[in-house]
C-alpha cells in the first residue's frame, strides 16, 4: 500500500498520542540495581571478585563489595554465609558439599582456585626430616589452615592412597602466616601450604631449608580446589547482579592468567591497604582455574563420590547440575 505524505503525517500524529508502553520498565532495566556483597577475606591474597573490584570491573554495575573481616578457613566463611552475616562465601569443594548436605541452600558460583602443574597445595618438611613419602606421614603432625576443608580432605585421600587409615596423621590448625614458623621450630612435622597460600609458601622456600613431600595434584589431579558460594535465595532476588558478579569475577581470573606481573602489583597494593605485608605478593603463582573461570562436572563429582564412599552422603543425594551456578535458571526471575 502506498502512503501519501498526508497519511504519513496522520500516522505520526497517532503514534504521538499513544502511551509509551514499557518506557518505565526500560528505564529501570538500564539502571543497575544497587547491591552490596559482604564477604570475609583470606590473609595473604585476593579472591577473584576482590581482584575484579580492584581492576574496576564492578564500576557502574551497581555492585559494591564490602570486606567485613577475615576467615580462618572455608568452613568459617560458609558459617557466616549461612547465618546471613555475609552475602558470599568461599570454601573447599568438599566443605561446600558438606554444608549443602547439611541443609544450606547454596550455589557454587565460580571456582575460586584450581590445582594444576603450576598452582597446587604443597606439604613441606624440614630438609633433614626422615619423612620422604606419604607413607611416612603415619603418626606425624601436620599443620593446616583449618579442619574440614581442602587440606584436611587431601590428607585423608593421600593416606588412603597408600593403604593407611584416613586419620593416621594428626592435623593441627595453624594460620597461614605462621605455617613456616611452626615448621622451623619443629612444633609440627609437616606444614601444608594451600594452593591459595602460595605467597606464604614463596617466602618459606626462598629462605630455604625445607623440602616438598607431595602436592595435592599427586593425589587429586587437576581439579577446582574450591568455590565462591552464594545463597540461592539471594541469586533469585538479584539475578542480574549475580550474573554480573560471576562474569566479572571470571574475567578477573582470566586477566590474572594473562597478566601475572600486573596482578602481583595489584595484590601488593591491596595487601598494603589491609595492613598486610605487600612484599609477599611477588610469590603469587596464579589462581589455577581454567580459561573463562569455568568449572567442569568432575570438580564436584569427584568429591561427591568421596563423600558417598565415606558414608557422609547418600548416593544421588547431591547432583552437580543442582549445585553449579547456571544463569539461565535464574533469568527472568522477578526481584
C-alpha positions as CSV (number, residue, x, y, z in Angstrom):
1,X,0.0,0.0,0.0
2,X,1.3,3.5,-0.9
3,X,1.3,6.0,1.9
4,X,0.8,9.7,0.9
5,X,2.5,12.5,2.8
6,X,-0.9,13.4,4.3
7,X,-1.5,9.9,5.6
8,X,2.1,9.6,6.9
9,X,1.5,12.8,8.9
10,X,-1.6,11.4,10.4
11,X,0.2,8.2,11.3
12,X,2.9,10.2,13.1
13,X,0.2,12.2,15.0
14,X,-1.5,9.0,16.0
15,X,1.8,7.5,17.2
16,X,2.5,10.5,19.3
17,X,-0.8,10.1,21.0
18,X,-0.1,6.5,22.0
19,X,1.1,5.9,25.6
20,X,4.8,4.9,25.9
21,X,4.2,1.4,27.0
22,X,7.2,-0.1,28.7
23,X,9.2,3.1,28.9
24,X,9.4,2.9,32.7
25,X,10.4,-0.7,32.5
26,X,13.2,0.2,30.1
27,X,14.4,3.0,32.4
28,X,14.5,0.5,35.3
29,X,16.4,-2.1,33.3
30,X,19.0,0.5,32.2
31,X,19.7,1.5,35.8
32,X,21.7,-1.2,37.7
33,X,20.2,-2.4,40.9
34,X,22.5,-1.3,43.8
35,X,23.6,-4.3,45.8
36,X,26.3,-4.8,48.5
37,X,28.0,-8.1,48.9
38,X,29.7,-8.5,52.3
39,X,32.5,-11.1,52.5
40,X,35.3,-12.4,54.6
41,X,38.8,-12.1,53.1
42,X,41.7,-14.6,53.3
43,X,45.1,-13.4,54.5
44,X,47.9,-13.2,52.0
45,X,45.9,-12.9,48.8
46,X,42.8,-11.8,46.9
47,X,39.8,-13.7,45.7
48,X,38.7,-13.4,42.1
49,X,35.9,-11.0,43.0
50,X,38.4,-8.9,45.1
51,X,40.7,-8.7,42.1
52,X,37.8,-7.8,39.8
53,X,36.8,-5.0,42.2
54,X,40.4,-3.7,42.3
55,X,40.5,-3.7,38.5
56,X,37.4,-1.6,38.3
57,X,35.2,-4.4,36.7
58,X,32.3,-3.6,39.0
59,X,32.2,0.1,38.2
60,X,28.7,1.2,37.1
61,X,27.3,-2.2,37.7
62,X,25.6,-1.4,41.0
63,X,27.7,-4.0,42.8
64,X,29.7,-2.9,45.9
65,X,31.9,-5.3,47.7
66,X,32.4,-4.9,51.5
67,X,35.2,-6.7,53.3
68,X,33.9,-7.3,56.9
69,X,37.0,-9.2,58.2
70,X,39.0,-12.4,57.8
71,X,38.0,-16.0,57.7
72,X,40.4,-18.5,59.3
73,X,39.2,-21.0,56.7
74,X,36.4,-22.1,54.3
75,X,34.1,-23.6,57.0
76,X,34.1,-20.3,58.9
77,X,33.2,-18.4,55.7
78,X,30.3,-20.8,55.0
79,X,29.0,-20.4,58.5
80,X,28.9,-16.7,58.1
81,X,27.1,-17.1,54.8
82,X,24.5,-19.4,56.3
83,X,23.9,-17.1,59.2
84,X,23.4,-14.1,56.9
85,X,26.4,-12.2,58.1
86,X,27.8,-12.1,54.6
87,X,26.4,-12.4,51.0
88,X,29.2,-14.6,49.7
89,X,31.4,-17.3,51.0
90,X,34.4,-19.3,49.7
91,X,35.5,-22.8,50.7
92,X,37.0,-26.0,49.5
93,X,34.6,-28.1,47.4
94,X,34.2,-30.9,50.0
95,X,33.3,-28.3,52.6
96,X,30.7,-26.7,50.3
97,X,29.1,-30.1,49.6
98,X,29.0,-30.9,53.3
99,X,27.4,-27.6,54.0
100,X,24.7,-28.1,51.3
101,X,24.1,-31.7,52.5
102,X,23.6,-30.2,56.0
103,X,20.7,-28.1,54.7
104,X,22.2,-24.9,53.4
105,X,20.7,-23.9,50.0
106,X,24.0,-22.7,48.5
107,X,25.0,-22.4,44.8
108,X,28.6,-22.8,43.6
109,X,29.0,-19.5,41.7
110,X,32.5,-19.9,40.3
111,X,35.8,-21.8,41.1
112,X,37.8,-19.7,43.5
113,X,41.0,-21.6,42.7
114,X,42.2,-24.7,40.9
115,X,45.2,-27.0,41.2
116,X,47.4,-28.0,38.3
117,X,51.1,-28.3,37.5
118,X,51.6,-24.6,38.1
119,X,49.4,-24.0,41.2
120,X,49.0,-26.6,44.0
121,X,49.0,-27.2,47.7
122,X,52.3,-28.5,48.9
123,X,53.2,-30.4,52.0
124,X,56.7,-29.4,53.3
125,X,59.1,-30.8,55.9
126,X,62.5,-29.6,57.1
127,X,65.4,-30.6,54.9
128,X,66.7,-33.2,57.4
129,X,63.3,-34.7,58.1
130,X,63.0,-38.5,57.9
131,X,59.7,-38.1,56.1
132,X,60.2,-38.9,52.4
133,X,56.9,-40.2,51.2
134,X,53.2,-40.1,52.1
135,X,53.6,-43.5,53.9
136,X,56.0,-41.7,56.3
137,X,53.1,-39.4,57.5
138,X,51.7,-42.1,59.8
139,X,51.7,-40.8,63.3
140,X,53.1,-37.4,62.3
141,X,51.7,-33.9,63.0
142,X,50.6,-31.8,60.0
143,X,49.8,-28.1,60.2
144,X,46.8,-27.0,58.1
145,X,44.8,-23.8,58.0
146,X,41.5,-25.3,59.1
147,X,39.8,-28.6,59.6
148,X,37.0,-30.0,57.4
149,X,38.3,-28.3,54.3
150,X,40.7,-28.9,51.3
151,X,43.9,-29.7,53.1
152,X,42.1,-32.0,55.6
153,X,40.4,-34.0,52.8
154,X,43.6,-34.0,50.8
155,X,45.5,-35.6,53.7
156,X,42.7,-38.2,54.1
157,X,42.9,-39.1,50.4
158,X,46.7,-39.2,50.4
159,X,46.8,-41.6,53.4
160,X,44.1,-43.8,51.9
161,X,46.0,-43.9,48.6
162,X,48.9,-45.7,50.3
163,X,46.8,-48.1,52.4
164,X,46.8,-46.1,55.6
165,X,43.7,-45.1,57.7
166,X,42.5,-41.6,56.8
167,X,43.2,-40.5,60.4
168,X,46.7,-42.0,60.6
169,X,48.2,-38.5,60.9
170,X,47.3,-35.7,63.3
171,X,46.1,-32.4,61.9
172,X,46.6,-29.1,63.9
173,X,45.2,-25.7,62.9
174,X,47.8,-23.0,62.2
175,X,47.0,-19.6,60.5
176,X,48.8,-19.2,57.1
177,X,51.3,-16.5,58.3
178,X,52.6,-18.9,61.0
179,X,53.0,-22.1,58.8
180,X,56.7,-21.6,58.2
181,X,57.4,-20.6,61.8
182,X,55.8,-23.8,63.4
183,X,57.7,-26.0,60.9
184,X,61.1,-24.4,61.5
185,X,60.6,-24.5,65.3
186,X,59.6,-28.2,65.0
187,X,56.3,-27.8,66.6
188,X,54.9,-29.9,63.7
189,X,56.4,-32.4,61.4
190,X,54.8,-31.1,58.2
191,X,53.3,-27.7,57.2
192,X,50.8,-27.7,54.4
193,X,50.7,-24.6,52.3
194,X,47.4,-24.4,50.4
195,X,47.0,-23.5,46.8
196,X,45.6,-20.1,47.9
197,X,48.7,-19.6,50.2
198,X,51.4,-19.5,47.5
199,X,52.5,-16.1,48.8
200,X,53.4,-17.6,52.2
201,X,54.9,-20.6,50.6
202,X,57.2,-18.4,48.4
203,X,58.6,-16.7,51.5
204,X,59.3,-20.0,53.1
205,X,61.0,-21.6,50.1
206,X,63.1,-18.5,49.5
207,X,64.6,-18.9,53.0
208,X,65.4,-22.5,52.2
209,X,65.9,-25.5,54.4
210,X,62.6,-27.1,53.6
211,X,61.6,-29.9,51.2
212,X,58.5,-30.9,49.4
213,X,57.0,-34.3,50.3
214,X,54.0,-34.2,47.9
215,X,51.4,-31.9,46.4
216,X,47.7,-32.2,46.2
217,X,47.8,-32.8,42.4
218,X,49.7,-36.0,43.1
219,X,46.6,-37.2,44.9
220,X,43.7,-35.4,43.2
221,X,44.9,-34.5,39.7
222,X,43.8,-31.3,38.0
223,X,40.6,-30.1,39.7
224,X,39.0,-27.0,41.1
225,X,40.1,-26.5,44.7
226,X,37.1,-24.6,45.9
227,X,34.2,-22.4,45.0
228,X,32.8,-19.0,45.8
229,X,29.3,-19.6,47.0
230,X,26.1,-17.6,47.0
231,X,22.8,-18.3,48.7
232,X,20.2,-19.5,46.2
233,X,17.6,-17.1,47.6
234,X,20.0,-14.2,47.1
235,X,20.5,-15.1,43.4
236,X,16.7,-15.4,43.0
237,X,16.2,-12.0,44.4
238,X,19.1,-10.4,42.4
239,X,19.6,-12.5,39.2
240,X,21.2,-9.7,37.2
241,X,23.6,-8.8,39.9
242,X,24.5,-12.4,40.4
243,X,25.2,-12.9,36.7
244,X,27.4,-9.8,36.5
245,X,29.2,-10.7,39.7
246,X,30.1,-14.1,38.3
247,X,31.0,-12.9,34.9
248,X,33.3,-10.1,36.1
249,X,35.0,-12.3,38.7
250,X,35.7,-14.9,36.0
251,X,37.0,-12.1,33.7
252,X,39.4,-11.1,36.5
253,X,40.7,-14.7,36.8
254,X,41.4,-14.6,33.0
255,X,43.2,-11.3,33.4
256,X,45.4,-12.8,36.2
257,X,46.4,-15.7,34.0
258,X,47.3,-13.4,31.1
259,X,48.9,-10.6,33.1
260,X,50.6,-12.2,36.2
261,X,53.1,-9.4,36.8
262,X,50.4,-6.7,36.7
263,X,48.3,-8.7,39.1
264,X,51.2,-9.1,41.6
265,X,51.3,-5.3,41.7
266,X,47.5,-5.1,42.3
267,X,47.7,-7.7,45.1
268,X,50.6,-5.9,46.7
269,X,48.7,-2.6,46.7
270,X,45.6,-4.3,48.2
271,X,47.5,-6.1,50.9
272,X,49.1,-2.8,51.9
273,X,45.7,-1.3,52.2
274,X,44.7,-4.1,54.5
275,X,47.8,-3.7,56.7
276,X,49.4,-6.9,55.4
277,X,52.9,-7.4,54.1
278,X,52.8,-6.4,50.4
279,X,56.2,-7.9,49.7
280,X,54.7,-11.5,49.6
281,X,52.7,-10.6,46.5
282,X,55.8,-11.3,44.4
283,X,55.3,-15.0,45.1
284,X,51.7,-15.2,43.8
285,X,51.5,-18.1,41.3
286,X,48.0,-17.6,39.9
287,X,44.6,-19.0,40.6
288,X,45.0,-22.2,38.7
289,X,41.5,-22.1,37.1
290,X,40.6,-23.0,33.6
291,X,40.1,-20.3,30.9
292,X,36.9,-18.5,31.4
293,X,36.8,-19.5,35.1
294,X,34.5,-22.3,34.2
295,X,34.0,-25.5,36.3
296,X,33.6,-29.0,34.9
297,X,31.5,-31.8,36.3
298,X,34.4,-33.6,37.8
299,X,35.2,-30.6,40.0
300,X,32.2,-31.5,42.1
301,X,31.6,-35.2,41.2
302,X,35.0,-36.3,42.5
303,X,34.2,-35.1,46.0
304,X,30.6,-36.2,45.8
305,X,31.8,-39.7,45.1
306,X,34.3,-39.4,48.0
307,X,31.7,-38.3,50.5
308,X,29.3,-41.1,49.3
309,X,32.2,-43.7,49.7
310,X,32.8,-42.4,53.2
311,X,29.1,-42.5,54.2
312,X,28.8,-38.7,54.5
313,X,26.3,-38.6,51.6
314,X,23.6,-40.9,50.3
315,X,24.1,-41.9,46.6
316,X,22.1,-39.5,44.5
317,X,21.6,-37.0,47.4
318,X,23.5,-34.3,45.6
319,X,23.8,-33.6,41.9
320,X,26.3,-31.3,40.2
321,X,23.6,-29.7,38.0
322,X,21.7,-28.6,41.1
323,X,24.8,-27.0,42.7
324,X,26.7,-25.3,39.9
325,X,25.5,-21.8,39.0
326,X,23.6,-21.5,35.7
327,X,22.4,-18.0,35.0
328,X,19.7,-19.4,32.6
329,X,18.0,-21.0,35.6
330,X,17.5,-17.6,37.2
331,X,16.9,-15.5,34.0
332,X,13.6,-13.5,34.1
333,X,13.1,-14.1,37.8
334,X,11.3,-11.1,39.3
335,X,13.1,-9.2,42.0
